[in-house]
Amino acid sequence: MNVARLPSRPPSEPSSAPLYEVRIVRRGASDTEIEVWQLPSPASPQLAGPRRLAGLRGRNLDLVEHRVLKQLAAAGVRFIPTEQRRETKLLAEDVALRLGLLFRTLAPMRNRESMRAVAEGIEAMGREEAGYWLGMAIHRRNPRRVLTALRFLLTDPRPSK
């Protein structure tokens, strides 16, 4: 009998939480892509297979790579810079939500200062807020509008009251 085994959970995750993983793909010397995937689990029965939530590559990843690696290191995920082309590690839900939102929001951006402001704003978000925005960006009919609104909120130059 062939039974598909799900990967083991990070120790901090309860068994009823969704499963996420981060994948890093090295395509060349300075060409790396980092992706966040949601895995099938008892908490997400609608998923038949892994679903890609977001990914970032190229110039935009280069601008925030230190932030991403810092968040991953804080979550206990370390990638070894070896000759391996692909690495996959399980990821805690709160980090997966923030990284997925960060990648989706930054992907079309070009202005460095705006990208910095958005990255800082998303890093400061709590788990619930990041989950709300990522859910809106995934499940809405026009996710670009949701992400544009988030970019505007995080880069608005007017001081908050």
C-alpha positions as CSV (number, residue, x, y, z in Angstrom):
1,M,0.0,0.0,0.0
2,N,1.5,3.3,-1.1
3,V,0.6,6.1,1.4
4,A,1.8,9.6,0.6
5,R,3.5,11.1,3.7
6,L,3.2,14.7,4.5
7,P,6.3,16.4,5.8
8,S,6.7,16.8,9.5
9,R,5.6,20.1,11.0
10,P,7.8,22.8,12.5
11,P,7.8,22.2,16.3
12,S,5.9,25.4,17.0
13,E,3.0,24.7,14.7
14,P,-0.1,22.9,16.0
15,S,-1.5,20.0,14.0
16,S,-4.5,21.9,12.9
17,A,-2.5,24.7,11.2
18,P,-1.9,24.8,7.5
19,L,1.4,23.6,6.1
20,Y,3.8,25.9,4.2
21,E,7.2,25.5,2.7
22,V,9.8,27.9,1.3
23,R,11.7,26.8,-1.8
24,I,14.9,28.4,-3.0
25,V,16.0,27.8,-6.6
26,R,19.5,28.8,-7.7
27,R,19.6,29.3,-11.5
28,G,23.0,30.8,-11.7
29,A,25.7,32.7,-9.8
30,S,23.5,35.7,-9.0
31,D,20.2,34.4,-10.1
32,T,18.1,33.1,-7.2
33,E,14.3,32.7,-6.8
34,I,12.5,32.2,-3.5
35,E,9.0,30.9,-3.4
36,V,6.4,30.2,-0.7
37,W,4.1,27.2,-1.2
38,Q,1.0,26.0,0.7
39,L,0.9,22.2,1.1
40,P,-2.1,20.0,1.5
41,S,-3.0,19.3,5.1
42,P,-6.0,18.6,7.3
43,A,-6.4,22.4,7.7
44,S,-6.7,22.9,4.0
45,P,-8.7,20.0,2.5
46,Q,-9.5,22.0,-0.7
47,L,-5.9,21.6,-1.8
48,A,-5.2,18.5,-3.9
49,G,-1.5,19.3,-4.3
50,P,1.0,22.1,-3.4
51,R,-0.1,25.6,-4.3
52,R,2.3,28.4,-5.1
53,L,1.4,31.5,-3.1
54,A,4.1,33.8,-4.3
55,G,7.7,34.1,-5.4
56,L,10.3,36.7,-6.1
57,R,13.4,36.7,-8.3
58,G,15.9,39.1,-9.9
59,R,16.4,42.8,-9.0
60,N,13.4,43.0,-6.6
61,L,14.6,40.0,-4.6
62,D,18.2,41.4,-4.6
63,L,16.8,44.6,-2.9
64,V,15.0,42.7,-0.1
65,E,17.0,39.5,0.1
66,H,18.7,40.5,3.4
67,R,15.3,41.1,4.9
68,V,13.9,37.8,3.7
69,L,16.9,35.8,4.9
70,K,16.8,37.6,8.3
71,Q,13.1,36.6,8.7
72,L,13.9,33.0,7.6
73,A,16.8,32.8,10.1
74,A,14.6,34.1,12.9
75,A,12.2,31.3,12.1
76,G,15.0,28.7,12.2
77,V,15.2,28.2,8.5
78,R,18.7,28.3,7.0
79,F,19.7,27.7,3.5
80,I,23.2,26.4,2.9
81,P,24.9,28.1,0.0
82,T,26.1,25.0,-1.7
83,E,26.0,23.7,-5.2
84,Q,22.5,22.4,-4.7
85,R,20.1,23.9,-7.2
86,R,17.0,23.5,-5.1
87,E,16.3,23.5,-1.4
88,T,13.0,23.1,0.4
89,K,12.2,23.8,4.0
90,L,9.0,23.8,6.1
91,L,7.9,27.2,7.3
92,A,5.8,28.5,10.2
93,E,2.5,30.0,9.2
94,D,3.2,33.6,10.3
95,V,6.4,33.8,8.4
96,A,4.9,32.2,5.3
97,L,2.0,34.8,5.3
98,R,4.4,37.7,5.6
99,L,6.8,36.5,2.9
100,G,3.9,35.6,0.5
101,L,2.4,39.0,0.9
102,L,5.8,40.7,0.6
103,F,6.6,38.8,-2.6
104,R,3.2,39.5,-4.2
105,T,3.3,43.1,-3.3
106,L,6.9,43.8,-4.4
107,A,6.9,41.8,-7.7
108,P,5.7,44.7,-10.0
109,M,7.3,47.5,-8.1
110,R,10.3,49.5,-9.4
111,N,10.8,52.5,-7.0
112,R,13.5,51.5,-4.4
113,E,12.2,53.9,-1.7
114,S,8.6,52.7,-2.2
115,M,9.8,49.1,-2.0
116,R,11.7,49.8,1.2
117,A,8.6,51.4,2.8
118,V,6.4,48.5,1.7
119,A,8.9,45.9,3.0
120,E,9.1,47.7,6.4
121,G,5.3,48.0,6.6
122,I,4.8,44.3,5.9
123,E,7.5,43.3,8.4
124,A,5.6,45.3,11.1
125,M,2.3,43.6,10.4
126,G,0.9,41.0,12.7
127,R,-0.1,37.5,11.7
128,E,-3.8,38.4,11.3
129,E,-3.2,41.5,9.3
130,A,-0.8,39.7,6.9
131,G,-3.2,36.8,6.6
132,Y,-6.1,39.2,5.8
133,W,-4.2,41.0,3.0
134,L,-2.7,37.8,1.5
135,G,-6.2,36.2,1.5
136,M,-7.6,39.3,-0.2
137,A,-4.8,39.1,-2.8
138,I,-5.3,35.4,-3.5
139,H,-9.1,35.1,-3.4
140,R,-10.4,38.3,-4.9
141,R,-11.5,38.7,-8.5
142,N,-9.1,41.6,-9.0
143,P,-6.1,40.9,-6.8
144,R,-4.1,43.7,-8.4
145,R,-6.4,46.3,-7.0
146,V,-6.0,44.9,-3.5
147,L,-2.2,44.9,-3.8
148,T,-2.3,48.4,-5.3
149,A,-4.3,49.6,-2.3
150,L,-1.8,48.0,0.1
151,R,1.1,49.6,-1.7
152,F,-0.6,53.0,-1.5
153,L,-1.4,52.6,2.3
154,L,2.2,51.6,3.0
155,T,3.9,54.3,0.9
156,D,1.5,57.3,1.5
157,P,3.7,60.2,2.4
158,R,1.1,61.9,4.6
159,P,1.7,61.4,8.3
160,S,-0.9,59.3,10.1
161,K,-2.9,61.0,12.9
